């Protein structure tokens, strides 16, 4: 009985010690050996995965396939790029190297849209990484098979952005090599897999190129030979069917990147939702949208569809009309007597104050543009024009009323000549009749005495 109790106790202790190790292994995710032991997809399925990038330049394609072996690092690098959008050129390359990223990602940080595309379709690129780790020969054959179809359809040709070379191998195999037209500038191609891999019908002439290119990216910071991420060290040996980096075949990273948190979990791929299902490139999946340039967005990366368009802008409501200032006269609208200061209907507007002489130009220099203080109501004794006769009415006897101001008459003289007050008809009213004076009363007749 004592032995049985000890055995039971030991088994419990063993289970307690093993359980944390199992949990730790699950949290760390599958190792590269597990990725390599995974079953490779069928050839037509591998074509579906590689179709969006098979027409990329050889060096860039080798960086993408080797980087896909660590899908968690794809998400981490994409999040790091979004957190550091101001880094470009040599600055972003040096910063990525200090972060401890693998050489493929140190080179790819110069192509943030490519990294964002990989993060948006992380499940597809995780499957590419599995296939690449398991069998580089199958991945190489798939890339050349897709390039042959694009060349046969007429879509893959040399242009001002890339150079396409068709090479014949001794075994009779045709190899398609894609290199940048300018060794210092790389253009990322953009195309629709349902179009470029399909030969046009007989008699159909394609007027526009089926492959477009994004803005060229200078790779001057990558043109180094003493670093494993240097651009010249990347490529593909199509005869040996192996990708290489740092001028050697890739078989894993020497000091691989170890993420702090490995939270990504691979999900099964629904092949019917990808173009080229069962080898039919004319097949368009439900709700399929052709690829477009990815946009780097702030936030946590996920499985967002590539090329998401921004929502349409909301229609703007028309602005309310701005009514003119009531203190300014409106020349096109006839004025109405409103009794407010500053309106053209005031008869005393522009007239001098009592006791002040009329200036030569007919304006009062001491009068402000707008009256200060609350406006006086019409008819109150505070108005200076109270009791003044209107234009055309006779002036009462015994009142010394100044003549109303008239608008200045246009002068036709030399420009810059000073105006003379005597020649201005402002001091004399126009079309005004002289005031009627009452006749003097006749003296009473005195009776004459005879």
C-alpha positions in Angstrom: 0.0 0.0 0.0 2.8 2.4 0.8 4.4 1.7 -2.6 1.2 2.3 -4.4 0.8 5.7 -2.6 4.3 6.7 -3.5 3.7 5.8 -7.2 0.5 7.8 -7.2 2.2 10.8 -5.7 5.0 10.6 -8.2 2.6 10.5 -11.1 0.8 13.6 -9.8 4.1 15.5 -9.5 5.2 14.4 -13.0 1.9 15.7 -14.4 2.2 19.0 -12.5 5.7 19.5 -14.0 4.9 18.5 -17.6 1.7 20.6 -17.9 3.5 24.1 -17.8 5.9 22.8 -20.4 3.1 21.9 -22.7 1.4 25.2 -22.2 4.7 27.0 -22.9 5.2 25.1 -26.2 1.7 26.0 -27.3 2.2 29.7 -26.5 5.5 29.7 -28.5 3.8 28.4 -31.5 5.0 25.7 -34.0 8.7 25.6 -34.6 10.3 25.7 -38.1 10.6 21.9 -38.0 6.8 21.6 -37.6 6.3 24.0 -40.5 8.6 21.9 -42.6 6.8 18.6 -41.7 3.4 20.1 -42.8 2.0 18.7 -46.0 2.6 20.9 -49.0 -0.4 22.1 -51.0 -1.2 20.7 -54.5 0.4 22.4 -57.5 -2.8 24.2 -58.5 -3.2 25.4 -54.9 0.3 26.6 -54.8 -0.3 28.5 -58.0 -3.3 30.2 -56.3 -1.1 31.3 -53.4 1.9 32.6 -55.5 -0.2 34.2 -58.3 -0.3 37.7 -56.7 3.6 37.9 -56.4 5.0 35.5 -59.0 5.6 38.4 -61.4 7.6 40.4 -58.9 11.4 41.0 -59.5 13.5 38.0 -58.5 15.3 39.6 -55.6 12.0 41.0 -54.1 10.3 37.6 -54.6 13.1 35.8 -52.7 12.7 38.3 -49.8 8.9 37.7 -49.7 9.1 33.9 -49.8 11.8 33.7 -47.1 10.0 36.2 -44.9 6.8 34.2 -45.1 8.5 31.4 -43.0 7.7 33.5 -39.9 4.2 34.9 -40.2 4.3 36.4 -36.7 7.3 38.5 -37.7 5.2 39.8 -40.7 2.6 41.1 -38.3 5.2 42.6 -35.9 7.2 44.4 -38.7 4.0 45.7 -40.2 2.9 47.1 -36.8 6.4 48.6 -36.3 6.3 50.3 -39.7 2.9 51.8 -38.8 4.3 53.1 -35.6 7.3 54.7 -37.4 5.9 56.2 -40.6 8.6 58.9 -40.8 11.5 56.5 -41.2 12.7 56.1 -44.8 15.8 55.1 -46.7 18.9 54.3 -44.7 17.2 55.4 -41.4 14.4 52.8 -41.6 17.0 50.1 -42.6 19.3 50.9 -39.7 16.3 51.0 -37.3 15.0 47.7 -38.5 18.4 46.1 -38.0 18.5 47.4 -34.4 15.1 45.8 -33.8 16.7 42.4 -34.5 14.5 41.6 -37.5 15.6 38.9 -40.0 17.5 40.0 -43.1 14.5 39.6 -45.4 12.5 42.1 -43.3 15.4 44.5 -43.0 15.2 44.7 -46.8 11.4 44.7 -47.0 11.0 47.7 -44.7 11.9 49.8 -47.7 8.6 48.4 -49.3 6.0 49.1 -46.6 3.1 48.5 -49.0 4.4 45.0 -49.7 4.6 44.3 -45.9 1.1 45.7 -45.5 -0.2 43.4 -48.3 1.4 40.4 -46.6 -0.1 41.3 -43.2 -3.5 41.8 -44.8 -3.4 38.3 -46.3 -1.4 36.7 -43.5 -3.0 33.2 -43.9 -1.9 33.0 -47.5 1.6 34.0 -46.8 1.8 31.7 -43.9 0.9 28.9 -46.3 3.6 30.1 -48.7 6.1 30.0 -45.9 5.1 26.4 -45.0 5.4 25.3 -48.7 8.7 27.1 -49.1 10.2 25.5 -45.9 9.0 22.1 -47.0 9.9 22.1 -50.7 11.7 25.0 -52.5 11.6 23.0 -55.7 7.8 23.0 -55.8 7.7 26.7 -55.1 10.2 27.4 -57.9 8.2 25.3 -60.4 5.0 27.1 -59.5 6.6 30.6 -60.0 8.0 29.6 -63.4 4.7 28.0 -64.4 2.8 31.2 -63.6 5.4 33.4 -65.4 5.1 31.2 -68.5 1.3 31.6 -68.6 1.7 35.4 -68.2 4.3 35.6 -71.0 2.1 33.4 -73.2 -0.9 35.7 -72.6 1.2 38.7 -73.6 1.0 40.4 -70.2 4.6 39.8 -69.1 6.9 41.9 -71.2 9.9 44.2 -70.7 9.0 47.8 -70.0 10.5 51.0 -68.7 10.1 49.6 -65.1 11.3 46.0 -65.5 13.4 43.8 -67.8 12.1 40.3 -68.7 14.6 37.8 -69.9 13.7 34.4 -71.5 16.5 31.9 -71.0 16.7 28.4 -72.3 18.2 25.8 -69.9 20.3 22.9 -71.1 17.5 20.5 -70.2 15.2 22.3 -72.5 13.3 24.2 -69.8 12.4 27.8 -70.4 13.3 30.2 -67.6 11.8 33.7 -67.2 13.9 36.1 -65.2 12.6 39.5 -64.1 15.0 42.3 -63.1 14.5 46.0 -62.5 15.2 48.1 -65.6 17.1 50.6 -63.4 19.4 48.8 -60.9 18.8 51.5 -58.3 15.0 51.8 -58.6 12.5 49.0 -58.0 8.9 49.2 -59.3 6.4 46.9 -57.6 4.0 45.5 -60.3 0.2 45.5 -59.8 -2.1 43.2 -61.7 -5.2 41.1 -61.6 -4.5 37.4 -61.5 -7.8 36.7 -63.3 -6.5 38.7 -66.3 -2.7 38.4 -66.7 -2.7 34.6 -66.7 -5.5 34.2 -69.3 -4.7 34.4 -73.0 -7.1 36.8 -74.7 -9.6 35.3 -77.1 -8.6 35.2 -80.8 -9.2 38.4 -82.6 -9.2 40.5 -79.3 -6.6 43.2 -79.2 -5.6 44.4 -75.7 -5.0 48.1 -76.0 -3.8 48.9 -72.5 -1.1 47.0 -70.5 -2.4 44.5 -68.0 0.4 45.1 -65.6 0.8 48.5 -64.0 3.5 49.7 -61.6 3.5 51.7 -58.4 5.9 54.6 -57.7 9.5 53.6 -58.0 11.4 53.0 -54.8 15.1 53.9 -54.6 17.2 51.1 -53.1 20.4 53.0 -52.6 20.4 52.1 -48.9 20.3 48.4 -49.9 23.1 48.5 -52.4 25.7 47.2 -50.0 27.8 44.0 -50.1 28.9 43.7 -46.5 25.5 43.1 -45.1 23.3 40.0 -45.3 20.3 42.1 -46.3 22.1 43.8 -49.2 20.1 43.9 -52.4 22.8 42.2 -54.5 22.8 39.2 -52.3 19.2 38.3 -53.0 17.9 36.3 -56.0 16.9 32.9 -57.3 19.0 30.1 -58.9 16.3 28.9 -61.3 18.5 26.0 -62.5 19.1 24.7 -59.0 15.5 25.7 -58.0 16.7 27.4 -54.8 16.4 30.9 -53.5 19.4 32.6 -52.0 20.3 35.5 -49.8 23.7 36.9 -48.9 25.1 35.1 -52.0 24.2 31.7 -50.6 21.3 29.3 -50.6 18.7 30.0 -48.0 18.2 27.3 -45.4 17.1 29.3 -42.4 18.3 32.3 -40.5 21.5 32.1 -38.4 20.1 34.1 -35.5 16.4 34.2 -36.1 14.0 36.8 -34.8 12.1 35.8 -31.7 8.9 37.6 -31.1 7.9 38.6 -27.6 4.3 37.4 -28.1 3.4 34.8 -30.7 -0.3 35.3 -31.0 -0.9 34.4 -34.6 -2.7 31.1 -35.3 -2.9 29.7 -38.9 -6.4 29.2 -40.3 -7.4 26.8 -43.1 -7.6 28.4 -46.5 -10.8 28.2 -48.5 -9.4 27.6 -52.0 -12.7 28.4 -53.7 -12.3 32.0 -52.5 -9.1 32.4 -54.4 -8.6 33.1 -58.1 -7.3 30.2 -60.2 -9.5 27.6 -58.4 -8.7 24.2 -59.9 -6.5 25.8 -62.4 -9.2 28.0 -64.0 -7.8 31.5 -64.1 -11.0 32.8 -65.6 -12.8 31.9 -62.4 -13.7 34.9 -60.2 -14.6 34.0 -56.6 -17.7 35.5 -55.0 -17.3 39.1 -54.0 -13.9 39.2 -55.6 -12.2 42.5 -56.1 -9.0 42.9 -58.1 -5.9 43.8 -56.1 -5.1 47.5 -55.9 -2.2 49.4 -54.2 -2.4 48.6 -50.4 -2.6 51.5 -48.0 -0.7 51.5 -44.8 -3.2 52.3 -42.1 -2.6 52.9 -38.4 -3.9 50.3 -36.0 -3.5 46.6 -35.4 -2.8 44.5 -38.5 -5.3 41.8 -39.5 -6.8 40.0 -42.4 -8.2 43.0 -44.1 -8.9 42.7 -47.9 -6.3 44.5 -50.0 -7.2 47.7 -51.8 -10.1 48.7 -49.5 -11.5 51.9 -50.8 -12.3 54.8 -48.5 -16.0 55.5 -47.9 -17.6 58.0 -50.2 -17.6 61.5 -49.0 -20.8 62.8 -47.5 -22.6 65.5 -49.5 -22.0 68.9 -48.0 -24.9 71.2 -47.2 -24.9 74.5 -49.0 -23.8 77.4 -46.8 -26.3 79.9 -45.7 -26.2 83.2 -47.5 -24.4 86.0 -45.6 -26.6 89.1 -45.5 -24.9 92.4 -46.0 -24.1 94.7 -43.1 -27.0 97.0 -42.5 -24.6 99.9 -41.9 -23.3 99.7 -45.5 -25.5 100.9 -48.4 -26.6 98.5 -51.1 -26.2 100.3 -54.4 -28.5 97.9 -56.4 -31.4 98.0 -53.9 -33.6 101.1 -53.6 -33.4 102.5 -50.1 -36.4 102.8 -47.9 -36.7 105.1 -45.0 -36.0 102.9 -42.0 -34.8 105.5 -39.5 -31.6 103.5 -38.7 -28.2 105.2 -38.7 -26.0 104.7 -41.7 -28.8 103.9 -44.2 -29.1 105.9 -47.4 -32.6 106.9 -46.5 -31.4 109.4 -43.9 -31.7 112.9 -45.2 -28.9 114.2 -43.0 -26.3 111.7 -44.2 -23.2 113.4 -45.3 -24.3 116.9 -44.1 -21.9 118.9 -42.0 -22.7 119.7 -38.4 -24.1 123.1 -37.5 -21.4 125.7 -37.0 -18.8 123.8 -39.1 -17.7 124.9 -42.6 -18.2 122.6 -45.5 -14.9 121.1 -46.6 -13.8 121.4 -50.2 -14.5 117.8 -51.1 -17.9 117.9 -49.5 -17.2 115.4 -46.7 -16.9 115.8 -43.0 -13.5 114.6 -41.7 -14.6 114.6 -38.1 -17.6 112.3 -38.8 -16.9 108.6 -38.2 -18.1 105.9 -40.6 -20.5 104.5 -38.1 -22.3 106.4 -35.3 -21.2 105.5 -31.8 -23.8 104.7 -29.2 -27.3 103.5 -29.6 -29.1 104.9 -32.7 -31.6 107.6 -32.1 -35.2 107.0 -32.9 -36.7 109.0 -35.7 -38.6 112.0 -34.7 -36.8 112.6 -31.4 -35.3 116.2 -30.8 -31.8 114.7 -30.6 -31.7 114.4 -34.4 -29.7 117.2 -35.9 -31.8 117.2 -39.1 -35.0 117.8 -37.2 -36.8 120.8 -38.7 -34.8 120.9 -41.9 -36.8 121.3 -45.1 -36.8 118.7 -47.7 -35.3 119.2 -51.1 -37.6 121.3 -53.3 -39.5 122.9 -50.4 -39.1 126.6 -49.5 -37.2 127.6 -46.5 -39.1 129.4 -43.8 -38.4 133.1 -43.3 -35.7 134.0 -40.8 -34.0 130.6 -40.8 -30.4 130.3 -41.9 -30.2 126.7 -43.1 -27.1 125.4 -44.9 -27.6 124.0 -48.3 -27.8 120.2 -48.5 -24.7 118.3 -49.8 -24.8 117.1 -53.3 -22.7 114.3 -54.8 -19.5 115.6 -56.5 -19.6 116.1 -60.2 -17.1 114.1 -62.3 -14.1 116.1 -63.3 -12.4 115.6 -66.6 -8.9 116.9 -66.2 -5.4 115.6 -66.0 -4.7 112.8 -63.5 -3.2 113.9 -60.3 -4.3 117.6 -60.7 -5.7 119.0 -57.4 -9.3 119.8 -57.4 -10.4 123.4 -56.9 -13.2 124.0 -54.6 -14.5 126.9 -56.7 -15.1 124.6 -59.7 -17.1 122.1 -57.7 -20.8 122.6 -57.9 -21.4 121.0 -54.5 -22.1 124.2 -52.6 -24.9 125.2 -54.9 -28.0 123.1 -55.0 -29.1 121.6 -58.3 -32.6 122.3 -59.7 -33.5 124.3 -56.6 -35.9 127.2 -56.9 -35.1 130.3 -54.8 -37.0 130.6 -51.6 -40.2 132.6 -51.9 -40.0 135.8 -49.8 -43.3 137.4 -48.6 -44.1 140.7 -50.1 -43.9 143.7 -47.7 -47.2 145.0 -46.6 -48.2 148.3 -48.0 -48.4 151.2 -45.5 -52.0 152.2 -44.6 -53.3 155.0 -46.7 -53.7 158.3 -44.9 -56.8 160.2 -45.6 -56.1 163.3 -47.5 -57.6 166.5 -46.2 -58.7 169.1 -48.6 
